[in-house]
C-alpha cells in the first residue's frame, strides 16, 4: 500500500511537471511567432516560420519559395541574427 501511494504521488508530480512544461513551450512558441512576425523582410519571416513552426527542411523551403538552397541558408542566418536572443536559442537549443 505504501509503495502504491508513493507511486501515485510521483505520477501526480510528474503530471504537474508535464503540464508546467507544456505551458512554457506554448509561451515560448508564441514569443517565437511574435518575434518572427515583427521582422520586416517577408522572405525571412516565411523561412523562419516554415522551419520552426512548420518543421520543414531547408530543401523543402527552397523548393517552395523557388530559391537556391544556399540563398535560403543565408536568409535563415540573417533571420537568426535579427531575432537574437531567440536566434541563439534556435542555434543552440541545449544551451
ROKOL-658447 format. One record per atom (N, C-alpha, C): residue number from 0; residue in one letter; x negated, z, y. Coordinates in nm, 2 decimals. Layout:
[pt NUM,A,[X,Z,Y]]
...
//
This chain:
[pt 0,X,[-0.08,0.00,-0.12]]
[pt 0,X,[0.00,0.00,0.00]]
[pt 0,X,[-0.08,0.00,0.13]]
[pt 1,X,[-0.19,0.08,0.13]]
[pt 1,X,[-0.28,0.08,0.25]]
[pt 1,X,[-0.35,-0.05,0.27]]
[pt 2,X,[-0.39,-0.12,0.16]]
[pt 2,X,[-0.45,-0.25,0.17]]
[pt 2,X,[-0.36,-0.35,0.22]]
[pt 3,X,[-0.23,-0.34,0.18]]
[pt 3,X,[-0.13,-0.44,0.22]]
[pt 3,X,[-0.11,-0.42,0.37]]
[pt 4,X,[-0.10,-0.30,0.42]]
[pt 4,X,[-0.07,-0.27,0.56]]
[pt 4,X,[-0.19,-0.31,0.64]]
[pt 5,X,[-0.31,-0.29,0.60]]
[pt 5,X,[-0.43,-0.33,0.68]]
[pt 5,X,[-0.43,-0.49,0.68]]
[pt 6,X,[-0.39,-0.55,0.57]]
[pt 6,X,[-0.39,-0.70,0.57]]
[pt 6,X,[-0.29,-0.75,0.67]]
[pt 7,X,[-0.17,-0.69,0.67]]
[pt 7,X,[-0.07,-0.73,0.77]]
[pt 7,X,[-0.11,-0.71,0.91]]
[pt 8,X,[-0.17,-0.60,0.94]]
[pt 8,X,[-0.22,-0.57,1.07]]
[pt 8,X,[-0.33,-0.67,1.11]]
[pt 9,X,[-0.41,-0.71,1.02]]
[pt 9,X,[-0.52,-0.81,1.05]]
[pt 9,X,[-0.45,-0.94,1.07]]
[pt 10,X,[-0.36,-0.98,0.99]]
[pt 10,X,[-0.29,-1.11,1.01]]
[pt 10,X,[-0.22,-1.11,1.15]]
[pt 11,X,[-0.15,-1.00,1.18]]
[pt 11,X,[-0.08,-0.99,1.31]]
[pt 11,X,[-0.18,-1.01,1.43]]
[pt 12,X,[-0.30,-0.94,1.41]]
[pt 12,X,[-0.40,-0.95,1.52]]
[pt 12,X,[-0.46,-1.09,1.53]]
[pt 13,X,[-0.47,-1.16,1.42]]
[pt 13,X,[-0.52,-1.30,1.42]]
[pt 13,X,[-0.42,-1.39,1.48]]
[pt 14,X,[-0.29,-1.37,1.45]]
[pt 14,X,[-0.18,-1.45,1.51]]
[pt 14,X,[-0.19,-1.43,1.66]]
[pt 15,X,[-0.20,-1.31,1.71]]
[pt 15,X,[-0.21,-1.29,1.85]]
[pt 15,X,[-0.33,-1.36,1.92]]
[pt 16,X,[-0.44,-1.36,1.85]]
[pt 16,X,[-0.56,-1.42,1.90]]
[pt 16,X,[-0.54,-1.58,1.90]]
[pt 17,X,[-0.48,-1.63,1.80]]
[pt 17,X,[-0.45,-1.77,1.80]]
[pt 17,X,[-0.36,-1.81,1.91]]
[pt 18,X,[-0.25,-1.73,1.94]]
[pt 18,X,[-0.16,-1.76,2.05]]
[pt 18,X,[-0.24,-1.75,2.18]]
[pt 19,X,[-0.32,-1.66,2.20]]
[pt 19,X,[-0.40,-1.65,2.32]]
[pt 19,X,[-0.49,-1.77,2.34]]
[pt 20,X,[-0.56,-1.81,2.23]]
[pt 20,X,[-0.65,-1.92,2.23]]
[pt 20,X,[-0.57,-2.05,2.26]]
[pt 21,X,[-0.45,-2.06,2.21]]
[pt 21,X,[-0.36,-2.18,2.23]]
[pt 21,X,[-0.33,-2.19,2.38]]
[pt 22,X,[-0.29,-2.07,2.44]]
[pt 22,X,[-0.26,-2.07,2.58]]
[pt 22,X,[-0.38,-2.11,2.67]]
[pt 23,X,[-0.50,-2.07,2.63]]
[pt 23,X,[-0.62,-2.10,2.70]]
[pt 23,X,[-0.65,-2.25,2.69]]
[pt 24,X,[-0.63,-2.31,2.57]]
[pt 24,X,[-0.65,-2.45,2.55]]
[pt 24,X,[-0.55,-2.53,2.64]]
[pt 25,X,[-0.43,-2.49,2.64]]
[pt 25,X,[-0.33,-2.56,2.73]]
[pt 25,X,[-0.37,-2.55,2.87]]
[pt 26,X,[-0.41,-2.43,2.92]]
[pt 26,X,[-0.46,-2.42,3.06]]
[pt 26,X,[-0.58,-2.51,3.09]]
[pt 27,X,[-0.68,-2.51,3.00]]
[pt 27,X,[-0.79,-2.59,3.02]]
[pt 27,X,[-0.76,-2.74,3.02]]
[pt 28,X,[-0.67,-2.78,2.93]]
[pt 28,X,[-0.63,-2.92,2.92]]
[pt 28,X,[-0.56,-2.96,3.05]]
[pt 29,X,[-0.47,-2.87,3.11]]
[pt 29,X,[-0.40,-2.90,3.23]]
[pt 29,X,[-0.50,-2.91,3.35]]
[pt 30,X,[-0.60,-2.83,3.35]]
[pt 30,X,[-0.70,-2.83,3.45]]
[pt 30,X,[-0.78,-2.96,3.44]]
[pt 31,X,[-0.82,-3.00,3.32]]
[pt 31,X,[-0.89,-3.12,3.30]]
[pt 31,X,[-0.81,-3.24,3.35]]
[pt 32,X,[-0.68,-3.25,3.31]]
[pt 32,X,[-0.60,-3.36,3.36]]
[pt 32,X,[-0.59,-3.36,3.51]]
[pt 33,X,[-0.57,-3.25,3.57]]
[pt 33,X,[-0.56,-3.25,3.72]]
[pt 33,X,[-0.69,-3.29,3.78]]
[pt 34,X,[-0.80,-3.25,3.72]]
[pt 34,X,[-0.93,-3.30,3.78]]
[pt 34,X,[-0.95,-3.45,3.76]]
[pt 35,X,[-0.91,-3.50,3.65]]
[pt 35,X,[-0.92,-3.64,3.63]]
[pt 35,X,[-0.83,-3.72,3.73]]
[pt 36,X,[-0.71,-3.67,3.74]]
[pt 36,X,[-0.61,-3.74,3.83]]
[pt 36,X,[-0.66,-3.73,3.98]]
[pt 37,X,[-0.74,-3.64,4.01]]
[pt 37,X,[-0.79,-3.63,4.15]]
[pt 37,X,[-0.90,-3.72,4.19]]
[pt 38,X,[-0.95,-3.79,4.09]]
[pt 38,X,[-1.06,-3.89,4.11]]
[pt 38,X,[-1.01,-4.01,4.19]]
[pt 39,X,[-1.09,-4.07,4.27]]
[pt 39,X,[-1.05,-4.19,4.35]]
[pt 39,X,[-1.05,-4.32,4.27]]
[pt 40,X,[-1.14,-4.33,4.17]]
[pt 40,X,[-1.16,-4.45,4.10]]
[pt 40,X,[-1.07,-4.46,3.98]]
[pt 41,X,[-0.97,-4.55,3.98]]
[pt 41,X,[-0.87,-4.56,3.87]]
[pt 41,X,[-0.94,-4.59,3.74]]
[pt 42,X,[-1.05,-4.67,3.75]]
[pt 42,X,[-1.12,-4.70,3.62]]
[pt 42,X,[-1.18,-4.58,3.55]]
[pt 43,X,[-1.24,-4.49,3.63]]
[pt 43,X,[-1.29,-4.37,3.58]]
[pt 43,X,[-1.18,-4.28,3.53]]
[pt 44,X,[-1.07,-4.27,3.60]]
[pt 44,X,[-0.95,-4.20,3.56]]
[pt 44,X,[-0.91,-4.25,3.42]]
[pt 45,X,[-0.90,-4.38,3.41]]
[pt 45,X,[-0.85,-4.43,3.28]]
[pt 45,X,[-0.95,-4.40,3.17]]
[pt 46,X,[-1.07,-4.42,3.19]]
[pt 46,X,[-1.17,-4.39,3.09]]
[pt 46,X,[-1.17,-4.25,3.04]]
[pt 47,X,[-1.17,-4.16,3.14]]
[pt 47,X,[-1.17,-4.01,3.10]]
[pt 47,X,[-1.04,-3.97,3.03]]
[pt 48,X,[-0.93,-4.03,3.08]]
[pt 48,X,[-0.80,-4.00,3.02]]
[pt 48,X,[-0.80,-4.05,2.88]]
[pt 49,X,[-0.84,-4.17,2.86]]
[pt 49,X,[-0.83,-4.23,2.72]]
[pt 49,X,[-0.93,-4.15,2.63]]
[pt 50,X,[-1.04,-4.11,2.68]]
[pt 50,X,[-1.14,-4.05,2.60]]
[pt 50,X,[-1.10,-3.90,2.56]]
[pt 51,X,[-1.06,-3.83,2.67]]
[pt 51,X,[-1.05,-3.68,2.65]]
[pt 51,X,[-0.90,-3.64,2.63]]
[pt 52,X,[-0.81,-3.72,2.67]]
[pt 52,X,[-0.67,-3.69,2.64]]
[pt 52,X,[-0.62,-3.77,2.52]]
[pt 53,X,[-0.65,-3.90,2.52]]
[pt 53,X,[-0.61,-3.98,2.41]]
[pt 53,X,[-0.70,-3.99,2.29]]
[pt 54,X,[-0.82,-3.93,2.31]]
[pt 54,X,[-0.92,-3.92,2.20]]
[pt 54,X,[-0.96,-4.06,2.14]]
[pt 55,X,[-0.97,-4.16,2.23]]
[pt 55,X,[-1.01,-4.29,2.19]]
[pt 55,X,[-1.16,-4.30,2.19]]
[pt 56,X,[-1.21,-4.39,2.11]]
[pt 56,X,[-1.35,-4.42,2.10]]
[pt 56,X,[-1.39,-4.50,2.23]]
[pt 57,X,[-1.52,-4.50,2.26]]
[pt 57,X,[-1.57,-4.58,2.37]]
[pt 57,X,[-1.54,-4.73,2.34]]
[pt 58,X,[-1.56,-4.77,2.22]]
[pt 58,X,[-1.54,-4.91,2.18]]
[pt 58,X,[-1.39,-4.95,2.21]]
[pt 59,X,[-1.30,-4.87,2.17]]
[pt 59,X,[-1.16,-4.90,2.19]]
[pt 59,X,[-1.12,-4.90,2.34]]
[pt 60,X,[-1.18,-4.81,2.42]]
[pt 60,X,[-1.16,-4.81,2.56]]
[pt 60,X,[-1.21,-4.94,2.62]]
[pt 61,X,[-1.33,-4.98,2.58]]
[pt 61,X,[-1.39,-5.10,2.64]]
[pt 61,X,[-1.31,-5.22,2.61]]
[pt 62,X,[-1.26,-5.23,2.48]]
[pt 62,X,[-1.17,-5.34,2.44]]
[pt 62,X,[-1.04,-5.34,2.52]]
[pt 63,X,[-0.98,-5.22,2.54]]
[pt 63,X,[-0.85,-5.21,2.61]]
[pt 63,X,[-0.87,-5.25,2.75]]
[pt 64,X,[-0.98,-5.21,2.81]]
[pt 64,X,[-1.00,-5.24,2.95]]
[pt 64,X,[-1.07,-5.37,2.98]]
[pt 65,X,[-1.11,-5.44,2.87]]
[pt 65,X,[-1.18,-5.57,2.88]]
[pt 65,X,[-1.31,-5.55,2.96]]
[pt 66,X,[-1.38,-5.45,2.93]]
[pt 66,X,[-1.51,-5.42,2.99]]
[pt 66,X,[-1.62,-5.42,2.88]]
[pt 67,X,[-1.74,-5.44,2.92]]
[pt 67,X,[-1.86,-5.43,2.84]]
[pt 67,X,[-1.88,-5.28,2.80]]
[pt 68,X,[-1.91,-5.25,2.68]]
[pt 68,X,[-1.93,-5.11,2.64]]
[pt 68,X,[-2.03,-5.04,2.73]]
[pt 69,X,[-2.14,-5.11,2.76]]
[pt 69,X,[-2.24,-5.04,2.85]]
[pt 69,X,[-2.18,-5.00,2.98]]
[pt 70,X,[-2.09,-5.08,3.04]]
[pt 70,X,[-2.02,-5.05,3.16]]
[pt 70,X,[-1.93,-4.93,3.15]]
[pt 71,X,[-1.86,-4.92,3.03]]
[pt 71,X,[-1.78,-4.81,3.01]]
[pt 71,X,[-1.87,-4.68,3.00]]
[pt 72,X,[-1.98,-4.69,2.94]]
[pt 72,X,[-2.07,-4.57,2.94]]
[pt 72,X,[-2.12,-4.53,3.08]]
[pt 73,X,[-2.15,-4.63,3.16]]
[pt 73,X,[-2.19,-4.60,3.30]]
[pt 73,X,[-2.08,-4.53,3.38]]
[pt 74,X,[-1.96,-4.59,3.37]]
[pt 74,X,[-1.85,-4.53,3.44]]
[pt 74,X,[-1.81,-4.40,3.39]]
[pt 75,X,[-1.82,-4.38,3.26]]
[pt 75,X,[-1.80,-4.25,3.20]]
[pt 75,X,[-1.89,-4.14,3.25]]
[pt 76,X,[-2.02,-4.18,3.26]]
[pt 76,X,[-2.12,-4.09,3.31]]
[pt 76,X,[-2.09,-4.05,3.46]]
[pt 77,X,[-2.06,-4.15,3.54]]
[pt 77,X,[-2.02,-4.13,3.68]]
[pt 77,X,[-1.90,-4.03,3.69]]
[pt 78,X,[-1.81,-4.05,3.60]]
[pt 78,X,[-1.69,-3.96,3.60]]
[pt 78,X,[-1.73,-3.82,3.56]]
[pt 79,X,[-1.81,-3.80,3.47]]
[pt 79,X,[-1.86,-3.67,3.43]]
[pt 79,X,[-1.93,-3.60,3.55]]
[pt 80,X,[-2.01,-3.68,3.61]]
[pt 80,X,[-2.09,-3.62,3.73]]
[pt 80,X,[-1.99,-3.58,3.84]]
[pt 81,X,[-1.89,-3.66,3.86]]
[pt 81,X,[-1.79,-3.63,3.97]]
[pt 81,X,[-1.70,-3.51,3.93]]
[pt 82,X,[-1.68,-3.48,3.81]]
[pt 82,X,[-1.59,-3.37,3.77]]
[pt 82,X,[-1.66,-3.24,3.74]]
[pt 83,X,[-1.79,-3.23,3.77]]
[pt 83,X,[-1.85,-3.10,3.75]]
[pt 83,X,[-1.77,-2.99,3.81]]
[pt 84,X,[-1.76,-2.87,3.74]]
[pt 84,X,[-1.82,-2.83,3.62]]
[pt 84,X,[-1.75,-2.88,3.49]]
[pt 85,X,[-1.64,-2.94,3.50]]
[pt 85,X,[-1.57,-2.99,3.39]]
[pt 85,X,[-1.66,-3.09,3.31]]
[pt 86,X,[-1.73,-3.17,3.38]]
[pt 86,X,[-1.82,-3.27,3.31]]
[pt 86,X,[-1.93,-3.19,3.23]]
[pt 87,X,[-1.98,-3.08,3.28]]
[pt 87,X,[-2.07,-3.00,3.20]]
[pt 87,X,[-2.01,-2.96,3.07]]
[pt 88,X,[-1.88,-2.91,3.07]]
[pt 88,X,[-1.81,-2.87,2.96]]
[pt 88,X,[-1.79,-2.98,2.86]]
[pt 89,X,[-1.76,-3.10,2.91]]
[pt 89,X,[-1.73,-3.21,2.82]]
[pt 89,X,[-1.86,-3.26,2.75]]
[pt 90,X,[-1.97,-3.26,2.83]]
[pt 90,X,[-2.10,-3.30,2.78]]
[pt 90,X,[-2.16,-3.20,2.68]]
[pt 91,X,[-2.14,-3.07,2.70]]
[pt 91,X,[-2.19,-2.96,2.62]]
[pt 91,X,[-2.09,-2.86,2.59]]
[pt 92,X,[-2.00,-2.90,2.50]]
[pt 92,X,[-1.88,-2.81,2.46]]
[pt 92,X,[-1.92,-2.67,2.40]]
[pt 93,X,[-2.04,-2.67,2.34]]
[pt 93,X,[-2.08,-2.54,2.28]]
[pt 93,X,[-2.14,-2.44,2.38]]
[pt 94,X,[-2.18,-2.49,2.50]]
[pt 94,X,[-2.25,-2.41,2.60]]
[pt 94,X,[-2.16,-2.32,2.66]]
//
